[in-house]
Amino acid sequence: MIDAPYDPATESTYECLECGHLVTATSNPGTCPECNVCYRNTAMPLE
């Protein structure tokens, strides 16, 4: 398996860990405006 090359201009989907609100952005948007909880990148597995 080969990793895809990193491109900082590529948008990723981020999901709020509390309410599930989704945002598409090029970098982590910080905290959810609806519940003030951190977003997580959905491309990264939860472990």
N, C-alpha and C positions, 0 to 999 in steps of 0.2 A: 504494500500500500504506500502511495506517495502523498505527502502533504501538499495541499494547494499553496501556491506562493502567497505571501502576505501582501495585501494591498490596503493601505490605510484609508484610501478613498472609498472602499467598498462599504456599503451600508449593511448593518446587521440588525436583527430584531432583538429587542430587549423586552423582558417581561417582568412585571412587578411580582415580587415573591408573596405578597399578601393578597391583592385583589385581582391579579391576572391582567392588568392593563398592559397593552402592547404599544411599543414605540419603535420606529425604525430610525436609526441614527448611525453616524460614522464613528462615534465614540460613546462611552457609557453616559447616559443622560443624567445620572445622579440618583435622585429620589423621585418617586411617583407623586405627581401633583394631587392625586386623589386621596392617598392614604399616608404619604410621607415615609414610605418604605423603599429600600434600595432595589434597583433594577438588576436583573441578571441577563447575560447574553444567552439566548436560547441555543446558540451553536455550541456552547460548552456543556458537556454532560454534568448532571448532578451526581455527586458521589458522597 
